[in-house]
Every structure is written in structure tokens, then in C-alpha cells.
Amino acid sequence: MSEEVHYEGRLVPTGTSVEALGRELKYKEEVDIGGMVYSVEMGYVNPYADIFRSSKNEDGTIDFEVKYYNGGCGFDGAIEYAITRSEVEV
């Protein structure tokens, strides 16, 4: 049975090519992106939980991730809550 999953994390370049690695990739721990090996640092996120996150970048743009039940709030409210909750100064 399939189910929805939600992961978040970071891909960290190892500086090693897949060709130079000399072994098979450890999937879920390593991935091949353009022939280079990246280490995977990730965590499981409850697919049924609401998500309200934001972070401000140096260029003034704001990255966000929101996941919510559409009957509980709207997009504008979700973004405002994400910014407030993450304490992003606008």
C-alpha cells in the first residue's frame, strides 16, 4: 500500500564522483546528481502535520514551505503565520 511521505533535509556535496567512489551508492544516504555523490541529511516529516516555515535570504527573498488543511486557513494567512512563527523580519 502506498502512502504519502514528506521528507526535508539537505544534500551535501562530497567532492567525489560516482565513478571515483568505487562502490554502489548507499541509497537514502547518498544520491547521484550529475555524476557527483551527495550525502543526504534528512528527516521524516509527519505527512498529516501542518507546516509553516520561512527563512530570509541575503538578497531579500524569502523561502517558505507551507502545508495546511485548506478549510482551516488560506494562503495569505499561512504565509503570515509562517513568517511570524519563524521570526523572519520583513
N, C-alpha and C positions, 0 to 999 in steps of 0.2 A: 504494500500500500504506500502510495506517495503522500508526502506531506510537505507543507510549506516550511522552509527553513530560512533563517536570517543570520548571516554572519557579518561581522565587521572587523576590520583589522588593518594591517599594514603589510606591504610587500617590501622586503629589504633586499637590495642588490647584494649578491655575494662576491661579485667580481670574477666569477668562474663561469666559463661557457659550459653548455651541456656536453659538448664534445670533450672538453678537458676534464670533466667530472670523473669519468672512468667507471661509472656505475649508474644504475637506474635511479631516477628521481624518487624520493620518498613523498608520494602524493599526500596531500593535506599538510605537509611540512615544507615542500618545495614545489615551485612551478617553473615552467619554461616560458619565458617571454622573449621572443625574438632571438632565441638561441642562447640566452643568458639565464643562469639559475638565480631565482629569487627565493629567499626564505620567507615562509608565511608565518606571521604572528597574528592570530585571530582568536576571537571568542564567539561563542554561540549567543545569539540574542533570541529571547522568547518571541516567537512569531506572532503571539497574541497580545503582546505588550505594546502600549503606545510609546512612540519615540519622539522626543523633541530636543534636537541638538543643533547647535550652531557654533561657528568659530569665525573670527575675523582674520583676514589675510593682510599681509603688509601693503598690498595695493588697494586696500579699502573694500574689496569684495568680501562677501560673507558666504561661507559654505554652510549648508544646512541639510539636515535629514529629519523629516517628519513622517510619522506613521501613526494614524489615528482612525478611529471609527468616524466616518463622515457624518453620522447623525448626531455626534456629540459636539462637534465644533466645525468651523470652516477653515479654509486655507489661511486667511488673514490672521485669525485667532491662533492657529497653530504656529505660524511664524513668529508672531508677537510673543507667545509663550516660550518658544524655543530660544529666542534672543534674551528674554528676561531670565529664564532658567539658567542659561549658560553664561549670564552676566557679560554679554557682549556689549561694548559701548559703541553706539552708532552716532 
